Amino acid sequence: MSSVLVGRLRPRLAFRQTTQTITRSLHASGVQLVGRSKRKVNFKAHAIKNRKEHAEIYDEQDRAYDMEHMGDWEYDDHHTYGHLLMDNIRDVRKYVRLMKFEHPTLAQHAKPFRPPPSTHVLRFESTVTVGDKVQAQDRKVVLRVKVSQLGLKGPELHKFLLLVGVRYNPETDEIKMSESREATSLLNKKRLADTLNVLIAEAKKKDDMFADVPLDFSYHKYKYKMPFPAEWLPKSN
């Protein structure tokens, strides 16, 4: 039995030894191709050297702004507030140059002011931050319009005032709406105009005019303005 096993294992052992010999010869030839000039890199020493060089650079930068290593002031430079003042002067000069050199080129595009016609009853208010990037408050748009200029009367006016709710000011007969959900002020302006059109169209529907619902202006706080006494005014000669 043992002789049978030895006979079967002998070819496998011979094949394994042949494979190991071929692998060693390939490895030896690869080393010869690379060459013996290949040196082993000491990564630890390289890291220590690199860290030391960076530390010297950082120390030099810190030393430049260190108060202890700073030299005496020889009155040859401005102090901090002086530099801030110079920055403000540079900004003023920048806009003065724009006014001097670009204003003549823009004057030819100027148009005379024409007051809006009576049909333009909507007033939009927005904020623009000059000299800086677009701020969050620049997106907000406020719409003001007098209800008497919308052409609503009777039941339509009653329903419209119910729809706008607390946005209506009974003292000035004006509604005020604001919008800031869109990305730009133009989109918010368009959204306000669409909302007003929807409210007017809904107020003109005859299906239910809510005539039995009374108007409640208790939310508005009237501000009483005391008249100035006439006897306190100086008498004209």
C-alpha positions in Angstrom: 0.0 0.0 0.0 2.8 2.4 0.9 4.6 1.6 -2.3 1.5 2.5 -4.3 1.2 5.9 -2.6 4.9 6.6 -3.1 4.5 5.8 -6.8 1.6 8.2 -7.1 3.2 11.1 -5.2 6.6 10.9 -6.9 5.4 12.7 -10.2 3.7 15.4 -8.1 6.9 16.1 -6.1 9.0 16.2 -9.2 6.6 18.7 -10.9 6.6 20.9 -7.7 10.5 21.0 -7.7 10.6 21.9 -11.4 8.1 24.8 -10.8 10.2 26.1 -7.9 13.3 26.0 -10.0 11.7 27.9 -12.9 10.4 30.6 -10.5 13.8 31.1 -8.9 15.4 31.4 -12.3 12.8 34.0 -13.4 13.4 36.0 -10.2 17.1 35.9 -10.7 16.8 37.1 -14.3 14.5 39.9 -13.2 17.0 41.2 -10.7 19.7 41.1 -13.4 17.5 43.1 -15.7 16.8 45.8 -13.1 20.5 46.1 -12.3 22.4 46.1 -9.1 22.4 49.9 -9.0 18.9 49.8 -7.5 19.1 51.1 -3.9 16.7 50.6 -1.1 14.8 53.7 -0.1 14.7 54.6 3.6 11.2 56.0 3.9 11.6 56.9 7.6 14.7 59.0 7.0 13.1 60.7 4.0 10.0 61.5 6.1 12.1 63.0 8.9 14.1 65.1 6.5 10.9 66.4 4.7 9.2 67.1 8.0 12.3 69.1 9.2 12.4 71.2 6.0 8.7 72.0 6.3 9.1 72.9 10.0 11.9 75.4 9.0 9.7 77.0 6.4 6.8 77.3 8.9 9.1 78.7 11.6 10.3 81.3 9.1 6.8 82.3 8.2 5.7 82.5 11.9 8.8 84.5 12.7 7.9 87.1 10.1 4.6 87.8 12.0 5.8 87.2 15.5 5.7 90.4 17.7 8.8 89.3 19.6 11.0 89.0 16.5 9.6 92.1 14.9 12.0 95.0 14.5 11.5 98.4 15.8 9.1 100.7 13.9 11.2 103.3 12.0 8.2 105.5 11.2 8.5 104.3 7.6 5.1 102.7 7.2 1.5 103.3 8.2 -0.2 101.7 11.2 -3.3 99.5 10.9 -5.8 102.3 10.8 -3.7 104.1 8.3 -3.8 101.1 5.9 -7.6 100.9 6.4 -7.9 104.6 5.5 -5.8 104.0 2.4 -8.1 101.2 1.4 -11.1 103.5 1.7 -9.4 106.1 -0.4 -8.6 103.5 -3.1 -12.3 102.6 -3.2 -13.4 106.2 -3.6 -10.8 106.8 -6.3 -12.0 103.7 -8.1 -15.6 105.0 -8.4 -14.4 108.5 -9.2 -12.5 107.1 -12.2 -15.6 105.2 -13.3 -17.6 108.4 -13.1 -15.0 110.3 -15.1 -14.3 107.9 -17.9 -17.4 105.8 -18.2 -20.1 108.4 -17.5 -19.6 110.1 -20.9 -20.0 106.8 -22.7 -23.2 106.0 -20.8 -24.8 109.5 -21.1 -25.7 108.8 -24.8 -28.0 106.0 -23.6 -29.8 108.1 -21.1 -33.6 108.5 -21.5 -35.8 111.2 -20.0 -37.9 110.2 -17.0 -41.6 109.6 -17.8 -44.0 109.0 -15.0 -45.9 105.7 -15.2 -49.4 105.9 -16.6 -52.5 105.5 -14.6 -52.8 101.9 -15.7 -49.6 100.9 -13.9 -50.9 100.5 -10.3 -48.5 97.9 -9.0 -45.5 99.0 -6.9 -42.7 96.6 -6.3 -40.0 97.2 -3.7 -36.7 95.4 -3.6 -33.2 95.8 -2.1 -29.9 95.9 -4.1 -26.6 95.6 -2.3 -24.0 97.7 -4.2 -20.4 96.7 -4.2 -20.9 93.1 -3.0 -22.2 89.8 -4.2 -25.9 89.1 -4.1 -27.2 88.9 -0.6 -30.1 86.8 0.8 -32.2 90.0 1.3 -31.8 91.0 -2.3 -34.2 88.3 -3.4 -37.1 89.6 -1.4 -39.7 91.7 -3.3 -42.6 93.6 -1.7 -45.8 94.4 -3.7 -48.0 97.3 -2.7 -51.2 98.2 -4.5 -54.4 100.2 -3.6 -57.5 98.1 -3.7 -59.5 101.0 -5.2 -57.3 100.8 -8.3 -58.1 97.2 -9.0 -61.6 97.8 -10.4 -63.4 95.6 -7.9 -66.8 96.6 -6.5 -69.6 95.2 -4.4 -69.5 91.5 -3.7 -66.2 91.1 -5.7 -64.5 93.6 -3.4 -65.9 91.9 -0.3 -64.6 88.5 -1.5 -61.2 89.9 -2.4 -60.8 91.4 1.0 -61.7 88.1 2.6 -59.1 86.4 0.5 -56.2 88.8 1.2 -56.9 88.7 5.0 -54.5 90.6 7.2 -52.5 91.8 4.2 -55.1 94.6 3.7 -54.6 97.9 5.5 -58.0 99.5 5.9 -56.4 102.8 7.0 -54.6 103.3 3.7 -56.7 101.1 1.5 -53.6 99.2 0.5 -52.6 95.5 0.4 -49.0 94.5 1.0 -47.5 91.1 0.0 -43.9 89.9 0.0 -42.1 87.0 -1.6 -38.6 85.6 -1.2 -38.9 81.9 -2.0 -37.5 82.1 -5.5 -33.8 82.4 -6.4 -33.9 85.9 -7.9 -35.9 89.1 -7.3 -37.3 88.9 -10.9 -38.8 85.4 -10.2 -40.2 86.6 -6.9 -41.7 89.7 -8.7 -43.3 87.4 -11.3 -44.6 85.1 -8.5 -46.3 88.1 -6.7 -47.9 89.3 -10.0 -49.3 85.8 -10.6 -50.6 85.5 -7.1 -52.4 88.8 -7.4 -54.0 87.7 -10.7 -55.1 84.5 -9.1 -56.7 86.4 -6.2 -58.6 88.8 -8.6 -59.8 85.9 -10.7 -61.0 84.0 -7.7 -62.8 87.1 -6.4 -64.7 87.4 -9.7 -66.0 83.9 -9.6 -69.8 83.9 -9.0 -70.1 80.4 -7.5 -69.8 81.6 -3.9 -69.3 85.3 -3.0 -69.2 84.7 0.9 -71.7 87.5 1.4 -72.6 86.0 4.8 -69.1 86.3 6.1 -68.4 89.7 7.6 -65.1 91.6 7.3 -63.0 91.7 10.4 -60.3 94.4 10.7 -59.5 93.9 14.4 -56.0 92.9 13.5 -55.2 96.4 12.4 -54.1 98.9 15.1 -55.1 102.4 14.2 -52.5 105.0 15.0 -54.2 108.2 16.2 -52.3 111.3 15.1 -52.9 114.2 17.5 -53.3 117.5 15.6 -50.7 120.2 16.3 -52.4 123.0 18.2 -52.9 126.0 16.0 -52.4 128.4 18.8 -48.8 127.2 19.2 -47.9 128.3 15.7 -46.1 131.6 15.3 -48.3 134.4 14.2 -47.4 135.8 10.9 -47.1 139.6 10.7 
